[in-house]
Amino acid sequence: MIRTNLEASPALKRKLADLPVQPGCYLYRDEGGNLLYVGKAKVLRNRVKSYFQQKRLDAKTRRLVARIWDLEFIVCETELEALILENNLIKEHLPPFNILLRDDKSYPYVKLTWKEAFPKVYVTRKIRKDGSLYFGPFFPASTAYRTAELVYRFFQIRDCDIDIDGKRGRACLKYQLHRCTAPCIAAVTQEAYREQAKEARLFLEGKRDELKARLEAAMWKAAEAAAFEQAAQHRDALQQVDAWFTRQKAATPDLEDTDIYGSAVLDGRACVHRLMLREGRMVGRHEYLLDEVEILDGEVLSQAIQRVYSSEPPPARILTEVEPVDCDLLCEWLSGLRGTKVRVHVPRKGEKVDLLAMAQENARLALERKFEPARLNEAVLEGLQAFLGLAHLPRRLECFDISHGQGREVVASCVVFTDGVPDKARYRRFKMTNEQNDDFANMHEAVTRRYRRMKDEGQAFPDLVLIDGGLGQLHAAEAALKALELENLELASLAKKEELVFRLGAAEPLRIPKSSPVLQLLQRIRDEAHRFAITYHRALRAKRTLQTELTQIPGIGPTTAKKLLQAFGSATKVREAEEAALVEAVGRAAAAKVAAWRNGPPPA
């Protein structure tokens, strides 16, 4: 039986008994009045009651039904009107049980700030609703930067952030390099610059034929006006545009604008991969991630398509691997958005099947890239739990290391790994209060300072504390935790010499096979703690060296001392440097002062 709130909520039971038979939208709310889900129906009574009468529902729908406490509905004239209303409500409220596409923002986009009087182009990884045009995402990322560079070269669009008022004193170097027409000094009118931006947009949209026609017309117009340099620029742009589009491998003789949707499902997560063909050429791709999806059927696909085109115009044709539910209604809605007919169908043979297979393969690879590492890390953490006999899965590990140079600049590091991945925002470093060449005392201080603060602030403690060292460092950490009354924290140490793992109360150290991913994870965490500690130690040592040796040279200030360190790396290397190298680094006068200093007695 599916658990429901019908008995606990008389209002819900009463509303279910009094549902209309017209089309409309229904809204489910929880006990606190929060919106859970928005749906549309051709017949509200039949659709809503099906949630409470079906015996076999997927896991996500079962959780939804268990939380429904109240119901609202809005009657519409037609099912199409209900579909439009459903999309508007979902966009406004983002209910948690509706299909919410998480667009993959890990790849860069080329942004054209179209609403500005003098638009600029640059590469970004963030998409905002600011009226700008975004093209991409690009994979690999270098393609985005190469595309932006072509826009600067072909169309001389700016990439700076300065306010354009035409009153700037002089233009930057990009004007001289023909990478910008310098609207900042009014070297180009707003109308002429806008034409450049239109051509750049056509290029980014992949509309080769329209762009070529514009460039060719501009070339002949410039030639007739005897503006031969400008005509040559248009000619070169024409040639480069042809070369650039020729390099685009994904092309088809079918010139109808098309979007292809392929999908893959892995462990309750789905990826919908969208390939975008414009004028027969592939101009972009998107990945959308969906949570809690057991199978990507026609209903889920229909909702995904609705979410995509609720914020952008659809193409003339959409190819899918399964037919969306209410396909005719969906096409009617999409056609209304586009202004011309939109067709959705499942290809059965020919080149379109190959394109669909490409989208499906990309979706599968995207899921593996994003979630397979997490699955592998889970298995490694389970292995670590078994090896060390831990009570809980060690999802969060913290590792300590000490670094110093003969008792000077003594520091400690604490690195954090969450689910087997570095959590750098939680890293901490400590400068010891007493400089001493005593790793045990320093480890005791670092552990004490870390967990005393966490205890005072009520923070969650890690599942495992790892110490870089042997039994001595382990017992020092144990004493620190006991003093803080945190004996229950799981504790272990990894000795570097033989890669032995020490545990409190164990008669013998644990020797994990070198080929084991568990040992490799511990080594990776230990090495990261060492890197973080020694980086801090070196920074402090360089600061001391700069302050106590080079800045004590008569006539040498911090700026010159910094130049010396950048050129030679250390005060010792400065002493050993050739006079010509010193002159090249800091000039003849300062080099003479350094020479006088290094010919004197060495520092004590």
MARBAFI-391030 format. One line per field, with one value per residue (C-alpha): x, y, z; residue number from 1; residue in three letters. Coordinates in nm, 2 decimals. Layout:
u (X:...)
v (Y:...)
w (Z:...)
num (NUM:...)
residu (ALA:...)
***
This chain:
u (0.00:0.11:0.10:-0.12:-0.25:-0.62:-0.72:-0.51:-0.62:-1.00:-0.97:-0.76:-1.02:-1.30:-1.13:-1.05:-1.42:-1.52:-1.28:-1.40:-1.38:-1.24:-0.87:-0.65:-0.36:-0.33:-0.10:0.01:0.12:0.27:0.15:0.33:0.17:0.49:0.43:0.55:0.44:0.25:0.09:-0.16:-0.44:-0.69:-0.94:-0.85:-1.06:-0.90:-0.54:-0.54:-0.72:-0.47:-0.20:-0.40:-0.55:-0.25:-0.07:0.25:0.42:0.79:0.99:0.98:0.60:0.55:0.75:0.54:0.21:0.32:0.38:0.06:-0.15:-0.35:-0.46:-0.54:-0.66:-0.70:-0.95:-0.86:-1.04:-0.82:-0.54:-0.30:-0.39:-0.32:0.02:0.11:-0.01:0.19:0.51:0.46:0.39:0.69:0.92:0.79:0.79:1.04:0.85:1.09:0.91:0.88:1.15:1.41:1.69:2.03:2.22:2.58:2.77:3.11:3.19:3.26:3.03:3.10:2.90:2.78:2.64:2.37:2.18:2.47:2.51:2.86:2.84:3.15:3.24:3.42:3.43:3.24:3.12:2.82:2.49:2.27:1.94:2.08:1.97:2.30:2.34:2.53:2.68:2.80:2.89:3.22:3.41:3.70:3.72:4.00:3.75:3.56:3.87:3.96:3.62:3.63:3.97:3.82:3.54:3.80:4.00:3.72:3.48:3.69:3.45:3.58:3.63:3.70:3.48:3.52:3.23:3.20:3.15:3.39:3.59:3.89:4.22:4.37:4.29:4.45:4.70:4.41:4.31:4.66:4.64:4.30:4.13:3.89:3.75:3.79:3.45:3.61:3.77:3.48:3.68:3.36:3.00:2.74:2.56:2.87:2.98:2.63:2.68:3.00:2.82:2.54:2.80:2.97:2.63:2.57:2.91:2.84:2.50:2.66:2.46:2.73:2.53:2.37:2.71:2.89:2.62:2.67:3.05:3.05:2.81:3.02:3.34:3.21:3.06:3.40:3.57:3.34:3.41:3.79:3.82:4.05:4.19:3.84:3.75:4.06:3.95:3.61:3.77:4.00:3.70:3.52:3.80:3.84:3.47:3.48:3.78:3.63:3.30:3.47:3.65:3.32:3.29:2.94:2.73:2.43:2.29:1.95:1.94:1.63:1.71:1.70:1.76:1.84:1.78:1.96:1.97:2.13:2.03:2.27:2.17:1.86:2.02:1.97:2.15:1.97:2.22:2.10:2.27:2.19:2.20:2.15:2.16:2.29:2.58:2.63:2.67:2.63:2.54:2.38:2.37:2.08:2.10:1.79:1.78:1.57:1.48:1.45:1.37:1.36:1.02:0.79:0.65:0.99:1.11:0.80:0.86:1.23:1.15:0.90:1.16:1.41:1.19:1.02:1.33:1.43:1.27:1.24:1.38:1.16:1.23:1.31:1.44:1.39:1.46:1.10:0.78:0.69:0.35:0.08:0.31:0.05:-0.03:0.35:0.39:0.11:0.26:0.61:0.47:0.30:0.63:0.82:0.55:0.58:0.52:0.74:0.76:0.87:0.94:1.15:1.39:1.40:1.67:1.94:2.16:1.92:1.95:2.33:2.29:2.06:2.32:2.58:2.36:2.30:2.67:2.75:2.49:2.63:2.99:2.87:2.71:3.01:3.23:3.02:2.91:3.13:3.42:3.17:3.07:3.44:3.52:3.23:3.38:3.72:3.57:3.39:3.72:3.89:3.61:3.67:4.05:4.04:3.73:3.55:3.20:3.09:3.18:3.46:3.30:3.50:3.87:4.10:4.48:4.75:5.12:5.40:5.67:5.97:6.33:6.56:6.30:6.23:5.90:5.72:5.38:5.10:4.84:4.50:4.35:4.00:3.87:3.49:3.38:3.74:3.78:3.98:3.75:3.99:3.75:3.79:4.17:4.34:4.70:4.86:5.17:5.30:5.30:5.64:5.90:6.06:6.20:5.95:5.70:5.50:5.45:5.37:5.12:4.95:4.92:4.78:4.51:4.42:4.37:4.17:3.92:3.89:3.76:3.53:3.39:3.34:3.16:2.95:3.08:3.05:3.36:3.52:3.47:3.84:4.14:4.46:4.81:5.12:5.37:5.42:5.31:5.47:5.26:4.95:4.98:5.04:4.71:4.54:4.64:4.51:4.17:4.15:4.22:3.93:3.71:3.69:3.82:3.54:3.69:3.84:4.22:4.49:4.84:5.03:5.41:5.59:5.89:5.71:5.35:5.23:4.89:4.89:4.56:4.52:4.50:4.62:4.91:5.06:5.05:4.84:5.01:4.77:4.88:5.05:4.82:4.51:4.31:4.26:4.63:4.65:4.37:4.55:4.87:4.70:4.55:4.89:5.08:4.83:4.87:5.25:5.22:4.99:5.22:5.55:5.40:5.31:5.65:5.84:5.63:5.72:6.09:6.10:5.94:6.20:6.49:6.36:6.34:6.65:6.91:6.84:6.66:6.95:7.18:7.25:7.05:6.84:6.47:6.19:6.11:6.47:6.50:6.19:6.34:6.65:6.45:6.25:6.56:6.78:6.55:6.73:6.98:7.25:7.20:7.22:7.57:7.68:7.54:7.76:7.79:7.64:7.34:7.29:7.31:7.05:6.82:6.83:7.05:7.41:7.37:7.18:7.41:7.71:7.55:7.48:7.84:7.97:7.74:7.83:8.20:8.16:8.14:7.86:7.56:7.59)
v (0.00:0.35:0.57:0.88:1.16:1.11:1.01:1.28:1.55:1.57:1.87:1.67:1.39:1.63:1.80:1.47:1.38:1.71:1.74:1.89:1.70:2.00:2.05:2.24:2.25:2.09:2.19:1.96:2.11:1.96:2.01:2.34:2.48:2.45:2.37:2.02:1.96:2.13:1.92:1.96:1.73:1.70:1.58:1.69:1.43:1.13:1.26:1.36:1.05:0.83:0.93:0.78:0.48:0.33:0.05:0.06:0.40:0.48:0.57:0.95:0.95:0.74:1.00:1.27:1.11:1.04:1.42:1.56:1.73:1.97:2.02:2.32:2.32:2.58:2.51:2.60:2.63:2.39:2.14:2.37:2.65:2.42:2.33:2.70:2.77:2.46:2.59:2.94:2.80:2.58:2.86:3.08:2.84:2.56:2.29:2.01:1.72:1.86:1.78:2.06:2.05:2.13:2.27:2.17:2.49:2.33:2.42:2.77:2.98:3.28:3.57:3.86:4.15:4.22:4.48:4.71:5.01:4.88:4.50:4.31:3.94:3.73:3.37:3.29:2.99:3.16:3.22:3.50:3.64:3.97:4.00:3.88:3.61:3.29:3.05:2.70:2.53:2.45:2.12:2.12:2.45:2.58:2.59:2.87:3.09:3.02:3.12:3.44:3.52:3.47:3.72:3.98:3.91:3.90:4.15:4.37:4.34:4.47:4.26:4.54:4.64:5.02:5.25:5.37:5.75:5.82:6.06:5.84:5.99:5.72:5.36:5.05:4.83:4.62:4.91:4.91:4.53:4.56:4.36:4.64:4.95:5.16:5.30:5.43:5.71:5.75:5.60:5.42:5.53:5.33:5.23:5.10:4.91:4.76:4.62:4.46:4.31:4.17:4.00:3.85:3.72:3.55:3.39:3.26:3.14:2.94:3.12:3.11:3.20:3.50:3.62:3.57:3.77:4.06:4.05:4.03:4.33:4.53:4.44:4.57:4.88:4.96:4.90:5.13:5.40:5.35:5.22:4.95:4.86:4.81:4.61:4.39:4.32:4.21:3.99:3.82:3.77:3.60:3.36:3.29:3.23:2.97:2.80:2.80:2.65:2.39:2.26:2.19:1.81:1.76:1.86:1.74:1.83:1.88:2.26:2.25:2.37:2.07:1.97:1.60:1.46:1.15:1.03:0.79:0.68:0.57:0.49:0.71:1.00:1.09:1.30:1.45:1.55:1.80:1.85:2.17:2.18:2.51:2.53:2.18:2.23:2.14:2.47:2.36:2.11:2.11:1.86:1.86:1.66:1.51:1.36:1.07:0.93:0.55:0.55:0.83:0.76:0.97:1.16:1.26:1.36:1.57:1.76:1.80:1.95:2.19:2.31:2.37:2.57:2.77:3.00:2.99:2.95:2.60:2.48:2.36:2.00:1.79:1.44:1.21:0.85:0.79:0.98:1.23:1.19:1.41:1.47:1.65:1.89:1.95:2.03:2.27:2.45:2.46:2.59:2.87:2.97:2.95:3.11:2.84:2.46:2.25:1.87:1.62:1.26:0.95:0.87:0.51:0.50:0.69:0.97:1.10:0.77:0.82:1.17:1.04:0.77:1.04:1.23:0.91:0.82:1.18:1.15:0.82:0.95:1.26:1.05:0.83:1.14:1.30:1.01:0.71:0.87:0.91:0.54:0.43:0.66:0.51:0.16:0.28:0.44:0.11:-0.07:0.18:0.12:-0.25:-0.23:0.00:-0.15:0.19:0.22:0.45:0.51:0.77:1.02:1.31:1.26:1.52:1.48:1.66:1.72:1.92:2.11:2.31:2.38:2.29:2.42:2.74:2.85:2.55:2.51:2.25:2.18:2.02:1.91:1.78:1.52:1.47:1.15:1.09:1.44:1.74:1.99:2.29:2.54:2.35:2.34:2.50:2.59:2.67:2.86:2.70:2.93:2.79:2.71:2.38:2.08:1.85:1.69:1.53:1.86:2.03:1.77:1.79:2.17:2.15:1.88:2.07:2.40:2.24:2.05:2.29:2.55:2.30:2.20:2.56:2.64:2.33:2.21:1.85:1.64:1.42:1.05:0.98:1.18:1.08:1.17:1.18:0.99:0.68:0.58:0.89:1.13:0.91:0.91:1.29:1.33:1.09:1.29:1.61:1.45:1.31:1.65:1.78:1.48:1.37:1.02:0.88:1.03:0.76:0.81:0.65:0.74:0.66:0.62:0.72:0.48:0.15:0.29:0.12:0.22:0.25:0.22:0.28:-0.05:-0.26:-0.50:-0.47:-0.20:-0.26:-0.33:-0.25:-0.39:-0.12:-0.19:-0.13:0.19:0.22:0.28:0.50:0.72:0.75:0.83:1.10:1.26:1.24:1.39:1.67:1.75:1.76:1.98:2.22:2.24:2.28:2.55:2.75:2.69:2.80:3.12:3.21:3.12:3.34:3.62:3.59:3.56:3.87:4.07:3.95:3.94:4.12:4.41:4.46:4.55:4.92:5.10:4.80:4.83:4.57:4.63:4.57:4.27:4.12:4.16:3.99:3.69:3.67:3.67:3.43:3.24:3.29:3.51:3.24:3.25:3.63:3.60:3.36:3.56:3.71:4.09:4.11:3.92:4.15:4.45:4.30:4.22:4.55:4.80:4.91:5.12:4.86:4.58:4.77:4.78:4.41:4.34:4.54:4.34:4.00:4.08:4.14:3.87:3.61:3.63:3.47)
w (0.00:-0.08:0.24:0.19:0.40:0.31:0.66:0.83:0.60:0.56:0.33:0.08:0.09:0.03:-0.26:-0.43:-0.42:-0.58:-0.87:-1.21:-1.54:-1.73:-1.83:-1.60:-1.36:-1.02:-0.74:-0.45:-0.12:0.20:0.56:0.58:0.27:0.06:-0.31:-0.40:-0.76:-1.05:-1.32:-1.60:-1.71:-1.99:-1.73:-1.38:-1.20:-1.37:-1.36:-0.99:-0.86:-1.04:-0.80:-0.51:-0.68:-0.87:-0.68:-0.88:-0.88:-0.91:-0.60:-0.66:-0.71:-0.39:-0.19:-0.34:-0.26:0.10:0.15:-0.02:0.24:0.03:-0.33:-0.54:-0.90:-1.18:-1.45:-1.81:-2.14:-2.32:-2.26:-2.44:-2.21:-1.91:-2.06:-2.09:-1.73:-1.60:-1.75:-1.61:-1.26:-1.27:-1.38:-1.11:-0.81:-0.90:-0.72:-0.59:-0.74:-1.10:-1.35:-1.29:-1.55:-1.41:-1.70:-1.72:-1.65:-1.63:-1.99:-2.11:-2.32:-2.55:-2.43:-2.65:-2.44:-2.70:-2.50:-2.46:-2.70:-2.78:-2.73:-2.61:-2.65:-2.39:-2.25:-1.93:-1.74:-1.58:-1.75:-1.62:-1.73:-1.83:-2.19:-2.33:-2.59:-2.49:-2.74:-2.64:-2.43:-2.59:-2.55:-2.52:-2.34:-2.56:-2.85:-2.67:-2.64:-3.00:-3.12:-2.92:-3.07:-3.42:-3.33:-3.23:-3.54:-3.80:-3.65:-3.42:-3.13:-2.79:-2.48:-2.22:-1.93:-1.96:-2.00:-2.36:-2.39:-2.68:-2.45:-2.37:-2.43:-2.64:-2.75:-2.62:-2.82:-2.96:-3.18:-3.34:-3.38:-3.56:-3.28:-3.19:-3.37:-3.06:-2.98:-2.66:-2.85:-3.10:-3.38:-3.49:-3.48:-3.27:-3.59:-3.76:-3.45:-3.42:-3.77:-3.66:-3.37:-3.60:-3.81:-3.50:-3.39:-3.72:-3.70:-3.35:-3.45:-3.74:-4.01:-4.27:-4.58:-4.43:-4.28:-4.62:-4.80:-4.55:-4.57:-4.95:-4.98:-4.73:-4.92:-5.25:-5.09:-4.93:-5.26:-5.45:-5.19:-5.24:-4.88:-4.99:-4.65:-4.51:-4.82:-4.77:-4.41:-4.53:-4.80:-4.54:-4.31:-4.59:-4.65:-4.27:-4.23:-4.51:-4.35:-4.00:-4.11:-4.33:-4.02:-3.85:-3.89:-3.78:-4.08:-4.28:-4.62:-4.44:-4.37:-4.14:-3.79:-3.56:-3.20:-3.12:-2.77:-2.65:-2.29:-2.05:-1.70:-1.42:-1.06:-1.05:-1.23:-1.60:-1.85:-2.15:-2.42:-2.68:-3.01:-3.20:-3.58:-3.76:-4.14:-4.15:-3.91:-3.55:-3.36:-3.00:-2.74:-2.39:-2.11:-1.87:-1.55:-1.38:-1.04:-0.92:-1.26:-1.29:-1.66:-1.92:-2.07:-2.28:-1.98:-1.84:-2.19:-2.25:-1.93:-2.01:-2.35:-2.20:-1.95:-2.22:-2.45:-2.18:-2.19:-2.56:-2.90:-3.04:-3.38:-3.66:-3.59:-3.27:-3.29:-2.98:-2.89:-2.76:-2.85:-2.58:-2.42:-2.56:-2.86:-3.07:-2.78:-2.73:-3.10:-3.09:-2.79:-2.95:-3.28:-3.09:-2.94:-3.27:-3.48:-3.74:-3.74:-3.51:-3.56:-3.30:-3.41:-3.35:-3.64:-3.75:-4.02:-4.20:-4.09:-3.82:-3.64:-3.64:-3.49:-3.22:-3.14:-3.11:-2.86:-2.66:-2.64:-2.53:-2.25:-2.14:-2.13:-1.94:-1.67:-1.63:-1.62:-1.34:-1.13:-1.19:-0.99:-0.70:-0.72:-0.72:-0.43:-0.24:-0.29:-0.18:0.14:0.21:0.18:0.42:0.67:0.65:0.68:0.98:1.14:1.15:1.29:1.01:0.65:0.65:0.42:0.58:0.65:0.80:0.79:0.99:0.90:1.05:0.86:0.97:0.89:1.19:1.43:1.25:1.09:1.24:1.09:1.07:0.81:0.82:0.49:0.44:0.20:0.15:-0.02:-0.13:-0.30:-0.16:0.01:-0.01:0.14:0.47:0.47:0.77:0.85:1.18:1.28:1.60:1.91:2.02:1.76:1.86:1.68:1.85:1.61:1.90:2.08:1.76:1.66:2.00:1.96:1.60:1.69:2.01:1.83:1.54:1.75:2.04:1.80:1.62:1.96:2.08:1.75:1.75:1.41:1.29:1.35:1.08:1.05:1.06:1.17:0.99:1.12:0.91:1.12:1.34:1.69:1.85:1.65:1.69:2.07:2.07:1.88:2.11:2.42:2.26:2.19:2.54:2.69:2.48:2.58:2.22:2.26:2.04:1.73:1.50:1.48:1.26:1.14:0.82:0.85:0.54:0.55:0.51:0.45:0.77:0.92:1.30:1.50:1.88:2.07:1.77:1.85:1.51:1.24:0.94:0.61:0.33:-0.01:-0.22:-0.51:-0.30:-0.39:-0.01:0.05:-0.25:-0.11:0.23:0.05:-0.16:0.15:0.34:0.05:0.01:0.38:0.33:0.03:0.21:0.51:0.33:0.10:0.41:0.57:0.26:0.24:0.60:0.54:0.23:0.42:0.70:0.44:0.27:0.59:0.77:0.50:0.17:0.33:0.57:0.28:0.30:0.04:-0.06:0.02:0.00:-0.36:-0.48:-0.24:-0.40:-0.75:-0.63:-0.49:-0.81:-1.02:-0.81:-0.57:-0.24:-0.06:-0.11:-0.48:-0.47:-0.30:-0.58:-0.87:-1.14:-1.13:-1.48:-1.37:-1.08:-1.30:-1.53:-1.24:-1.04:-1.22:-1.18:-0.86:-0.67:-0.80:-0.66:-0.31:-0.33:-0.43:-0.13:0.10:-0.03:-0.01:0.36:0.63:0.60:0.83:1.17)
num (1:2:3:4:5:6:7:8:9:10:11:12:13:14:15:16:17:18:19:20:21:22:23:24:25:26:27:28:29:30:31:32:33:34:35:36:37:38:39:40:41:42:43:44:45:46:47:48:49:50:51:52:53:54:55:56:57:58:59:60:61:62:63:64:65:66:67:68:69:70:71:72:73:74:75:76:77:78:79:80:81:82:83:84:85:86:87:88:89:90:91:92:93:94:95:96:97:98:99:100:101:102:103:104:105:106:107:108:109:110:111:112:113:114:115:116:117:118:119:120:121:122:123:124:125:126:127:128:129:130:131:132:133:134:135:136:137:138:139:140:141:142:143:144:145:146:147:148:149:150:151:152:153:154:155:156:157:158:159:160:161:162:163:164:165:166:167:168:169:170:171:172:173:174:175:176:177:178:179:180:181:182:183:184:185:186:187:188:189:190:191:192:193:194:195:196:197:198:199:200:201:202:203:204:205:206:207:208:209:210:211:212:213:214:215:216:217:218:219:220:221:222:223:224:225:226:227:228:229:230:231:232:233:234:235:236:237:238:239:240:241:242:243:244:245:246:247:248:249:250:251:252:253:254:255:256:257:258:259:260:261:262:263:264:265:266:267:268:269:270:271:272:273:274:275:276:277:278:279:280:281:282:283:284:285:286:287:288:289:290:291:292:293:294:295:296:297:298:299:300:301:302:303:304:305:306:307:308:309:310:311:312:313:314:315:316:317:318:319:320:321:322:323:324:325:326:327:328:329:330:331:332:333:334:335:336:337:338:339:340:341:342:343:344:345:346:347:348:349:350:351:352:353:354:355:356:357:358:359:360:361:362:363:364:365:366:367:368:369:370:371:372:373:374:375:376:377:378:379:380:381:382:383:384:385:386:387:388:389:390:391:392:393:394:395:396:397:398:399:400:401:402:403:404:405:406:407:408:409:410:411:412:413:414:415:416:417:418:419:420:421:422:423:424:425:426:427:428:429:430:431:432:433:434:435:436:437:438:439:440:441:442:443:444:445:446:447:448:449:450:451:452:453:454:455:456:457:458:459:460:461:462:463:464:465:466:467:468:469:470:471:472:473:474:475:476:477:478:479:480:481:482:483:484:485:486:487:488:489:490:491:492:493:494:495:496:497:498:499:500:501:502:503:504:505:506:507:508:509:510:511:512:513:514:515:516:517:518:519:520:521:522:523:524:525:526:527:528:529:530:531:532:533:534:535:536:537:538:539:540:541:542:543:544:545:546:547:548:549:550:551:552:553:554:555:556:557:558:559:560:561:562:563:564:565:566:567:568:569:570:571:572:573:574:575:576:577:578:579:580:581:582:583:584:585:586:587:588:589:590:591:592:593:594:595:596:597:598:599:600:601:602:603:604)
residu (MET:ILE:ARG:THR:ASN:LEU:GLU:ALA:SER:PRO:ALA:LEU:LYS:ARG:LYS:LEU:ALA:ASP:LEU:PRO:VAL:GLN:PRO:GLY:CYS:TYR:LEU:TYR:ARG:ASP:GLU:GLY:GLY:ASN:LEU:LEU:TYR:VAL:GLY:LYS:ALA:LYS:VAL:LEU:ARG:ASN:ARG:VAL:LYS:SER:TYR:PHE:GLN:GLN:LYS:ARG:LEU:ASP:ALA:LYS:THR:ARG:ARG:LEU:VAL:ALA:ARG:ILE:TRP:ASP:LEU:GLU:PHE:ILE:VAL:CYS:GLU:THR:GLU:LEU:GLU:ALA:LEU:ILE:LEU:GLU:ASN:ASN:LEU:ILE:LYS:GLU:HIS:LEU:PRO:PRO:PHE:ASN:ILE:LEU:LEU:ARG:ASP:ASP:LYS:SER:TYR:PRO:TYR:VAL:LYS:LEU:THR:TRP:LYS:GLU:ALA:PHE:PRO:LYS:VAL:TYR:VAL:THR:ARG:LYS:ILE:ARG:LYS:ASP:GLY:SER:LEU:TYR:PHE:GLY:PRO:PHE:PHE:PRO:ALA:SER:THR:ALA:TYR:ARG:THR:ALA:GLU:LEU:VAL:TYR:ARG:PHE:PHE:GLN:ILE:ARG:ASP:CYS:ASP:ILE:ASP:ILE:ASP:GLY:LYS:ARG:GLY:ARG:ALA:CYS:LEU:LYS:TYR:GLN:LEU:HIS:ARG:CYS:THR:ALA:PRO:CYS:ILE:ALA:ALA:VAL:THR:GLN:GLU:ALA:TYR:ARG:GLU:GLN:ALA:LYS:GLU:ALA:ARG:LEU:PHE:LEU:GLU:GLY:LYS:ARG:ASP:GLU:LEU:LYS:ALA:ARG:LEU:GLU:ALA:ALA:MET:TRP:LYS:ALA:ALA:GLU:ALA:ALA:ALA:PHE:GLU:GLN:ALA:ALA:GLN:HIS:ARG:ASP:ALA:LEU:GLN:GLN:VAL:ASP:ALA:TRP:PHE:THR:ARG:GLN:LYS:ALA:ALA:THR:PRO:ASP:LEU:GLU:ASP:THR:ASP:ILE:TYR:GLY:SER:ALA:VAL:LEU:ASP:GLY:ARG:ALA:CYS:VAL:HIS:ARG:LEU:MET:LEU:ARG:GLU:GLY:ARG:MET:VAL:GLY:ARG:HIS:GLU:TYR:LEU:LEU:ASP:GLU:VAL:GLU:ILE:LEU:ASP:GLY:GLU:VAL:LEU:SER:GLN:ALA:ILE:GLN:ARG:VAL:TYR:SER:SER:GLU:PRO:PRO:PRO:ALA:ARG:ILE:LEU:THR:GLU:VAL:GLU:PRO:VAL:ASP:CYS:ASP:LEU:LEU:CYS:GLU:TRP:LEU:SER:GLY:LEU:ARG:GLY:THR:LYS:VAL:ARG:VAL:HIS:VAL:PRO:ARG:LYS:GLY:GLU:LYS:VAL:ASP:LEU:LEU:ALA:MET:ALA:GLN:GLU:ASN:ALA:ARG:LEU:ALA:LEU:GLU:ARG:LYS:PHE:GLU:PRO:ALA:ARG:LEU:ASN:GLU:ALA:VAL:LEU:GLU:GLY:LEU:GLN:ALA:PHE:LEU:GLY:LEU:ALA:HIS:LEU:PRO:ARG:ARG:LEU:GLU:CYS:PHE:ASP:ILE:SER:HIS:GLY:GLN:GLY:ARG:GLU:VAL:VAL:ALA:SER:CYS:VAL:VAL:PHE:THR:ASP:GLY:VAL:PRO:ASP:LYS:ALA:ARG:TYR:ARG:ARG:PHE:LYS:MET:THR:ASN:GLU:GLN:ASN:ASP:ASP:PHE:ALA:ASN:MET:HIS:GLU:ALA:VAL:THR:ARG:ARG:TYR:ARG:ARG:MET:LYS:ASP:GLU:GLY:GLN:ALA:PHE:PRO:ASP:LEU:VAL:LEU:ILE:ASP:GLY:GLY:LEU:GLY:GLN:LEU:HIS:ALA:ALA:GLU:ALA:ALA:LEU:LYS:ALA:LEU:GLU:LEU:GLU:ASN:LEU:GLU:LEU:ALA:SER:LEU:ALA:LYS:LYS:GLU:GLU:LEU:VAL:PHE:ARG:LEU:GLY:ALA:ALA:GLU:PRO:LEU:ARG:ILE:PRO:LYS:SER:SER:PRO:VAL:LEU:GLN:LEU:LEU:GLN:ARG:ILE:ARG:ASP:GLU:ALA:HIS:ARG:PHE:ALA:ILE:THR:TYR:HIS:ARG:ALA:LEU:ARG:ALA:LYS:ARG:THR:LEU:GLN:THR:GLU:LEU:THR:GLN:ILE:PRO:GLY:ILE:GLY:PRO:THR:THR:ALA:LYS:LYS:LEU:LEU:GLN:ALA:PHE:GLY:SER:ALA:THR:LYS:VAL:ARG:GLU:ALA:GLU:GLU:ALA:ALA:LEU:VAL:GLU:ALA:VAL:GLY:ARG:ALA:ALA:ALA:ALA:LYS:VAL:ALA:ALA:TRP:ARG:ASN:GLY:PRO:PRO:PRO:ALA)
***
